[in-house]
Amino acid sequence: MKVIIVGTAYPYRGGLAAFNERLAQEYVREGHEVEVVTFTLQYPGFLFPGKTQYSNDPAPEQLMIRREVNSCNPFNWLKVGRQLAAKKADLVIFAYWMSFMAPCMGTIARQIRKNKVSKVVALVHNMIPHETNVLDKILPPYFVNSMDGFVALSKSVVDDINKFDRTNKPKTFAPHPIYDHYGEKMRREEALTALNLDTECCYALFFGFIRAYKGLDLLLNAFADDRLKKMNAKLIVAGEFYEDEAHYQSMIDALNIRDRVILHTDFIPNDKVKLYFNAANIITQPYKTATQSGVTQIAFHFEKSMLVTNVGGLAEIVPHGKIGYVVEPNATQIADALVDFFENQRQVVFETNIVEEKKKYAWTRMLEAFDKILS
């Protein structure tokens, strides 16, 4: 087939860009002709809370990525739409994650569908964002109505799409595949040494952008539990603040856990991701709301035990007691799970089970989901 993916990609950074690039590489691997169309302007500066939108990593290999889309310019949307329509691709995938992109992507899709050849399918990470505003009710229908079908990464997202789709377009759920492009497993001691961390300690890892819905405050409160203080267990926080850092710094001091929290709060480049995951004993996702998460799929790749909260689609892919823990989003349950993990040495059993469990999340299954929509 001829496949076009419209969404964020290099030179933009982050998990969504990584997903689109990895998806494109899988289509290339299977022999399809693939083009990724990304942004000349992704967000206006005032909408972006981080330090930079751009990656310092090298461009992904063997991919054609073109920067064409201005997210704020309707004339550009019409132009790009006509250009993509003229290519008469078999499949055009719109990688959608926030309401701000609905007018842009919806307009481009409408232009493409005029060619009566291309099938336009949405890959939906989030239909309704974690932090909502009034536009999240107004804008999504315009995007939903422009699509021929939908692939969602969690069952909760399928439910969210149905809130806007009145015509019962085809939809399917395909779990987030494993992020397998961050390098290979390595000896834990080697990773700890590279990060200048004590090899005698146990570590829980919180990884990714720091936003209120991700529940870092719950995890910090859990680490104030007296039982964890006695276990030589420390918390690594690796990721950039997307909100007020002072709030968390004050909390760390108030809880008297400064000596047990390690803050590496710059953006973590791709070549360093493997160090943090290989160094950790358990990956923690104490989210207050969620759909799905790429962090879980990095943990699967590195075969790491996980703790997630029972929100969104997280519990769908982390069988409780088999490869990790599913707890309610409160500090006491998080602390109880961590105490059980370290005290009863669950790591070996969990990681043995992950080797089999991760087979469910191959990238070929994501391509099968798009084939199902096309058929």
matplotlib code that plots the C-alpha trace (Angstrom):
import matplotlib.pyplot as plt

x = [0.0, 0.8, 0.5, 0.6, 0.8, -0.2, 1.0, 3.9, 7.3, 10.9, 12.2, 9.5, 10.2, 8.3, 6.4, 3.8, 6.5, 8.3, 5.1, 4.4, 8.0, 7.9, 4.6, 6.0, 9.0, 6.8, 4.9, 8.3, 9.5, 6.4, 7.2, 4.7, 5.5, 5.3, 5.4, 5.1, 3.7, 4.4, 4.2, 6.0, 4.2, 2.9, 1.9, 1.9, 4.5, 1.9, 0.3, 3.5, 4.5, 8.0, 11.4, 11.4, 9.3, 12.3, 14.5, 18.3, 18.4, 19.4, 16.6, 15.1, 16.6, 14.8, 11.8, 10.5, 9.3, 8.1, 7.2, 4.1, 1.3, 0.8, -1.6, -2.9, -3.3, -6.6, -5.2, -2.4, -4.8, -6.6, -3.4, -1.9, -5.2, -5.3, -1.6, -2.2, -5.4, -3.5, -1.2, -4.1, -2.7, -4.5, -4.4, -4.0, -3.6, -4.2, -2.5, -4.8, -4.2, -5.8, -8.7, -6.5, -5.6, -9.3, -9.8, -6.5, -6.7, -10.4, -10.0, -7.0, -9.0, -12.0, -9.8, -8.2, -11.6, -12.6, -10.3, -12.7, -9.7, -7.9, -9.3, -8.8, -8.4, -7.8, -5.2, -6.6, -4.3, -6.7, -10.1, -10.7, -7.6, -6.6, -6.9, -10.1, -11.6, -14.7, -13.1, -12.9, -16.7, -16.8, -14.0, -13.8, -17.0, -15.4, -12.5, -14.6, -17.0, -14.1, -12.8, -13.7, -12.8, -10.9, -8.1, -7.9, -5.2, -7.5, -11.1, -11.8, -10.8, -13.3, -16.0, -14.9, -15.0, -18.5, -19.6, -18.9, -19.7, -23.4, -23.0, -21.4, -18.3, -16.0, -13.8, -11.3, -9.1, -5.4, -3.3, -0.2, 2.6, 6.0, 8.4, 11.4, 13.6, 15.3, 18.1, 18.6, 18.6, 21.8, 23.2, 21.5, 24.8, 26.1, 23.1, 23.4, 27.0, 26.3, 23.8, 26.1, 23.7, 24.4, 24.4, 23.3, 19.9, 16.6, 14.9, 11.4, 11.2, 8.7, 9.4, 8.1, 6.7, 5.5, 1.9, -0.7, -2.7, 0.3, 0.1, 3.7, 2.4, 0.7, 4.0, 6.0, 3.5, 3.8, 7.6, 7.1, 5.8, 8.0, 8.2, 9.9, 12.3, 13.7, 14.1, 16.9, 14.5, 14.7, 12.6, 14.0, 12.0, 13.2, 11.4, 10.8, 8.4, 5.3, 4.0, 5.2, 8.4, 8.3, 5.2, 7.0, 10.2, 8.2, 6.4, 9.7, 11.0, 7.8, 7.7, 11.4, 12.3, 14.9, 17.6, 15.5, 14.3, 16.6, 15.5, 16.7, 14.2, 15.4, 14.0, 15.5, 16.9, 16.3, 19.8, 19.5, 16.1, 17.6, 19.8, 16.8, 14.7, 17.6, 18.5, 15.0, 13.6, 10.0, 8.4, 5.6, 2.7, 0.6, -1.7, -5.0, -6.4, -5.2, -6.0, -2.9, 0.8, 4.0, 5.9, 4.2, 5.3, 8.9, 8.8, 7.5, 10.5, 13.0, 11.0, 10.5, 7.9, 5.2, 2.9, 0.0, -3.3, -6.7, -7.6, -8.2, -6.6, -3.6, -5.2, -6.0, -2.4, -0.8, -2.3, -2.3, -0.1, 1.4, 3.7, 3.1, 0.4, -2.9, -3.9, -6.3, -4.8, -4.0, -0.7, -1.5, -2.2, 0.8, 3.0, 1.5, 2.3, 5.9, 6.4, 5.1, 7.4, 10.6, 9.9, 8.8, 11.2, 8.6, 10.9, 12.1, 8.7, 7.2, 10.0, 9.8, 6.1, 6.7, 8.7, 5.6, 3.1, 4.9, 4.3, 0.7, 2.0, 3.9, 3.7, 2.3, -1.0, -1.3, -1.0, -3.7, -6.0, -5.8, -6.3, -9.5, -10.8, -10.0, -11.8]
y = [0.0, 3.7, 4.9, 8.5, 9.3, 12.8, 13.9, 14.9, 13.5, 14.5, 17.2, 17.3, 15.3, 13.1, 9.9, 10.7, 11.5, 8.3, 6.4, 7.8, 7.1, 3.6, 2.9, 4.2, 2.0, -1.0, -0.3, 0.2, -3.2, -4.9, -3.4, -0.5, 2.9, 5.3, 9.1, 11.0, 14.5, 16.6, 20.3, 23.4, 24.9, 22.4, 24.6, 28.3, 29.0, 29.9, 26.4, 24.6, 24.3, 22.7, 24.2, 23.2, 21.3, 20.1, 17.0, 17.0, 13.4, 12.4, 12.0, 8.5, 6.3, 5.1, 7.4, 10.2, 12.9, 16.2, 19.3, 20.7, 21.5, 24.8, 24.0, 27.6, 28.5, 27.4, 28.3, 25.9, 23.1, 23.4, 23.5, 20.4, 18.6, 19.1, 18.0, 14.8, 14.1, 14.2, 11.4, 9.0, 7.0, 3.8, 4.7, 8.1, 7.8, 10.9, 10.6, 12.5, 13.5, 16.8, 19.0, 21.8, 19.6, 18.9, 21.9, 21.4, 17.6, 17.6, 20.1, 18.2, 14.9, 16.4, 17.5, 14.1, 12.2, 14.2, 11.9, 9.0, 6.7, 7.2, 5.8, 8.2, 6.6, 8.2, 6.8, 8.2, 8.5, 10.7, 11.8, 13.8, 15.2, 14.6, 18.3, 19.5, 22.9, 24.0, 23.4, 19.7, 19.6, 21.9, 20.8, 17.0, 16.4, 18.2, 15.8, 12.7, 13.5, 13.7, 10.2, 6.9, 4.9, 4.8, 2.8, 3.6, 2.6, 1.8, 0.7, 3.9, 5.9, 3.9, 4.9, 8.6, 8.5, 7.1, 10.2, 12.3, 9.8, 9.6, 7.5, 4.3, 4.4, 1.4, 1.4, -1.0, -1.2, -2.0, -1.8, 0.5, -1.6, -2.0, 0.9, -1.2, 1.5, 2.8, 0.2, -3.1, -4.5, -4.0, -5.0, -3.0, -2.1, -0.8, 1.5, 2.7, 3.5, 5.5, 7.6, 7.9, 6.2, 3.9, 0.3, -0.8, 0.9, -0.2, 2.2, 3.0, 5.1, 7.9, 8.7, 11.3, 14.8, 15.9, 17.1, 17.2, 14.2, 11.9, 11.8, 12.5, 14.1, 10.7, 8.9, 11.4, 11.0, 7.2, 7.5, 9.2, 5.9, 4.8, 1.3, 2.4, 4.6, 1.4, -0.4, 1.6, 2.3, 5.6, 7.3, 8.5, 11.2, 11.5, 14.0, 17.6, 19.7, 20.8, 22.7, 24.6, 22.8, 24.7, 22.9, 19.5, 20.8, 22.1, 18.8, 16.9, 19.1, 19.0, 15.2, 15.0, 12.7, 14.9, 12.2, 9.5, 11.4, 11.8, 14.5, 14.3, 16.8, 17.7, 16.1, 12.7, 12.1, 8.8, 7.5, 7.9, 6.3, 2.8, 3.9, 4.8, 1.8, -0.7, 1.0, 0.8, -2.2, -1.1, 1.4, 3.5, 5.3, 6.8, 8.5, 10.2, 10.0, 8.1, 6.5, 4.5, 5.2, 4.8, 4.5, 1.1, -0.1, 1.0, -1.0, -4.1, -3.8, -3.7, -6.4, -4.3, -4.8, -2.1, -0.3, 1.5, 2.9, 1.7, 4.5, 4.6, 1.7, 1.1, -1.9, -3.5, -4.3, -4.8, -8.0, -7.4, -9.8, -11.3, -8.6, -5.8, -4.0, -2.2, 0.0, 2.9, 6.4, 7.0, 7.2, 4.4, 1.8, 2.9, 2.6, -0.8, -2.2, -0.9, -2.4, -5.7, -5.5, -4.8, -6.8, -10.0, -9.8, -10.0, -8.7, -12.0, -13.5, -10.4, -10.1, -13.8, -13.4, -10.2, -12.1, -14.0, -11.1, -8.7, -10.9, -9.5, -6.0, -6.6, -3.8, -6.2, -6.2, -2.5, -2.9, -5.6, -3.2, -0.7, -3.6, -4.5, -0.9, -0.9, -4.2]
z = [0.0, -0.1, 3.5, 4.7, 8.5, 9.5, 13.0, 15.1, 14.2, 14.0, 14.6, 17.3, 20.4, 22.8, 23.0, 20.4, 17.8, 18.7, 18.2, 14.7, 13.6, 15.0, 13.2, 10.0, 10.3, 10.8, 7.6, 5.8, 7.2, 5.7, 2.3, 2.1, 0.7, 3.6, 4.1, 7.4, 7.2, 10.2, 11.3, 10.4, 13.4, 16.0, 18.9, 19.4, 22.2, 24.7, 24.5, 25.1, 28.8, 28.3, 27.5, 23.8, 21.3, 19.4, 19.7, 19.9, 18.7, 15.1, 12.6, 12.5, 9.8, 6.6, 6.9, 4.6, 7.0, 5.4, 7.4, 5.8, 8.3, 10.1, 12.9, 13.1, 9.4, 7.7, 4.2, 4.9, 5.8, 2.5, 0.6, 2.4, 2.1, -1.7, -2.0, 0.0, -1.9, -5.2, -3.9, -3.8, -0.9, 0.1, 3.7, 5.5, 9.3, 11.4, 14.7, 17.0, 20.6, 21.5, 20.6, 19.4, 16.4, 15.4, 13.0, 11.3, 10.9, 10.2, 7.3, 5.8, 6.0, 4.2, 1.3, 1.1, 1.0, -2.1, -4.1, -3.5, -3.2, 0.1, 3.3, 6.2, 9.6, 13.0, 15.4, 18.7, 21.7, 23.6, 22.5, 25.6, 27.2, 30.8, 31.6, 29.9, 28.8, 27.0, 23.5, 24.3, 23.8, 20.8, 18.5, 18.5, 16.5, 13.5, 13.5, 14.2, 11.4, 8.9, 9.5, 7.9, 11.0, 14.2, 15.9, 19.7, 22.1, 25.0, 25.4, 27.4, 24.3, 22.2, 24.6, 24.3, 20.5, 20.7, 22.6, 19.4, 16.6, 15.8, 12.7, 14.1, 12.0, 12.4, 15.5, 17.0, 20.0, 19.6, 22.7, 22.6, 21.1, 22.9, 22.5, 21.4, 19.9, 23.1, 23.1, 24.7, 28.2, 30.1, 33.5, 36.3, 37.9, 34.6, 34.3, 37.9, 37.5, 34.3, 36.3, 39.3, 41.6, 44.5, 43.4, 46.9, 46.8, 45.4, 43.1, 41.9, 38.7, 37.8, 34.1, 31.7, 31.6, 35.1, 35.0, 37.7, 36.4, 36.6, 40.4, 41.4, 44.5, 45.5, 44.9, 47.0, 49.9, 49.5, 49.9, 53.2, 54.6, 57.5, 56.1, 52.9, 54.9, 56.4, 53.1, 51.5, 48.7, 46.7, 44.1, 40.8, 39.1, 35.4, 33.2, 32.6, 34.7, 32.7, 35.7, 38.8, 40.1, 43.4, 44.5, 44.3, 45.8, 48.8, 49.2, 49.2, 52.0, 54.0, 53.8, 54.9, 52.0, 50.2, 50.8, 49.1, 46.0, 43.0, 40.6, 37.0, 35.7, 32.3, 29.2, 28.9, 25.4, 23.6, 24.1, 27.9, 28.4, 28.6, 31.6, 33.7, 32.9, 33.4, 36.7, 38.2, 40.1, 39.5, 37.2, 38.9, 37.2, 40.0, 37.5, 38.6, 35.1, 32.0, 28.7, 28.1, 28.4, 26.4, 29.7, 30.3, 26.9, 27.5, 30.8, 28.8, 26.4, 29.3, 31.2, 34.3, 37.1, 37.1, 39.5, 37.9, 39.2, 38.3, 35.8, 32.1, 30.2, 32.5, 34.3, 31.0, 30.3, 33.7, 35.2, 39.0, 40.9, 37.8, 36.4, 38.9, 40.8, 40.0, 42.9, 43.5, 43.1, 46.7, 48.6, 51.1, 48.4, 46.5, 49.6, 50.5, 47.0, 47.1, 50.5, 49.3, 46.2, 48.1, 51.3, 49.5, 46.6, 43.9, 41.1, 39.8, 39.5, 37.9, 35.4, 34.5, 33.7, 31.6, 29.1, 28.0, 28.6, 26.3, 23.3, 23.2, 22.2, 18.9, 16.3, 13.7, 15.8, 15.3, 11.5, 11.7, 13.5, 10.5, 8.1, 10.1, 9.7, 6.0, 5.4]

ax = plt.figure().add_subplot(projection="3d")
ax.plot(x, y, z, "-o")
ax.set_aspect("equal")
plt.show()
